[in-house]
Amino acid sequence: MSLFSLLFLNSFVSVTFIVNAVLVSAQCQSDQSRLLLQLESSFSYNNDSSGKLVPVKWNQNTDCCSWDGVSCDGGGHVIGLDLNSRSISSSIDDSSSLFRLQHLQWLNLAYNEFNPAFPSAFDKLENLSYLNLSHAGFEGQIPIEISRLTRLVTLDLSTSTFPGLKLEEPNLGTLVRNLTRLKFLYLDGVNLSATGNEWCQALSPLTELQVLNMSGCYLSGPIHSSLSMLRSLSVIHLDFNNLSASVPKFFAGFPNLTSLSLTYTNLSGRLPDEIFQIPTLQTLDLSDNDLLQGSFQKFSPNLSLQTLSLSRTNFEGQVPESLGNLGKLTRIELAECNFSGAIPKSMKKLTQLVYLDFSF
C-alpha cells in the first residue's frame, strides 16, 4: 500500500470520527479534564526531533472538549484523543491517566518517540474502535491485552525501528482471533516470523477485513488458500517478505480488490492471466521479483488500472496495442524485463500518464 493510500484511509476514519463527534454540544466532565491534565504533565519532548515540535498545551481554564486533539460525546466524556506527531519522548506505563479515559473510542499516538516499553493496560480502553500506535517508539512483544479490544475496526501497529515490534507470544493468531470487527489492519515492520499456512489461517476469523498491510513482517510462503475466505479484502500489501511461491489464482476472485502489492517477495512461477482482468484493480505492483514469469494478454477496456509496476521481473513477449485500452493509467513501469518489439502506438491514448519507464 502507498503512503498516500495509508494516509487517505486513516484520514477518512479520522475525519468521519471528528465530524460525528462535533455534531453534539458537550461540556467537559471535570474528571475528564483532570485526567487529561495529568497526562499532559507526564509528557516530555525531544527537542532534537527532525519533525516540527508541537507540544501538547491544554488550558485548564477552558472546556477540555475544545482542547487540541480532544473530542467529546454529548455527555462531556472524552471519546477521541489525537496526539500524533508531537515528538513526545516520555514513557506511558500502566498507571498512566490515559488508561482511565475509559470512554475513549478513538486513540492516535502515532509518530512519537515514547519510551520503548510497550504498556499492557490498553484493555482498560474497551470501547476503542480505532487504535493507531504506528511509529510511536514502542518496541518488543506486542502485549496480549490488545487482543481484548473486541470493538476495534482499525488497528495500526506499523513500525520501522530496530529491533521494533514482534508477535511471538501472543502470536498473530492469538492477537486477532477475537478482533472479528477489524476492517483495517496495518502491521508493517512487525516481526511475525510465520509460514504461509500460519499467517493466512490466523487471519481467517477477520471476515470483514478490507485492508491488509503486512510488509516486511518476515513472512514466508506459499500463500495458503485460507486467505481466499477474506472476501471483503480490497487492499493486500505484503511487500518485502520471502513468499517464495507463485501468485495464487484466487486473488482474481476477490470482488473488491483495488490494490495488490507484492514487491521484493521472491515470487516465482507464472502470473495467472486472470490477475490482469480484475475489473476493480487500480494498483498492481509486482516489481523486483526476478523469477516471476508472465506475458500480456489482451487488455479489455473496462479495467480500472492506474498503476502497473512490473520492473525487474521475468515478463516477456510483446506489449500489445490493447495497452491503449487502459485509459486510467497514470503510472507504468516495465524496466529491466524481457519484453521485445516496439512500444505500441496506442500509448498516445493514455492521456493520464504522469510516469513512464519502458527501458527494456
Buried (B, 14 or more C-beta within 10 A) or exposed (E): BBEEBBEEBBEEBBEEBBEBBEEEEBEBBEEBBBBBBEBBEBBEBBEEBEEEEBEBEBEEEEBBBEBEBBBBBEEBBBBBBBBBBBBBBBBBBBEBBBBBBEBBBBBBBBBBBBBBBBBBBBBBBEBBBBBBBBBBBBBEBBBEBBBBBEEBBBBBBBBEBEEBBBBEEBBBBBBBBEBEBBBBBBBBBBBBBBBBBBBBBBBBBBEBBBBBBBBBBBBBBBBBEBBBBBEBBBBBBBBBBEBBBBBBEBBBEBEEBBBBBBBBBBBBEEBBBEBBBBEEBBBBBBBBBBEBBBBBEEBEEEBBBBBBBBBBBBBEBEBBBBBBBBEEBBBBBBBBBEBEEEBBEBBEBBEEBEEBEEEE
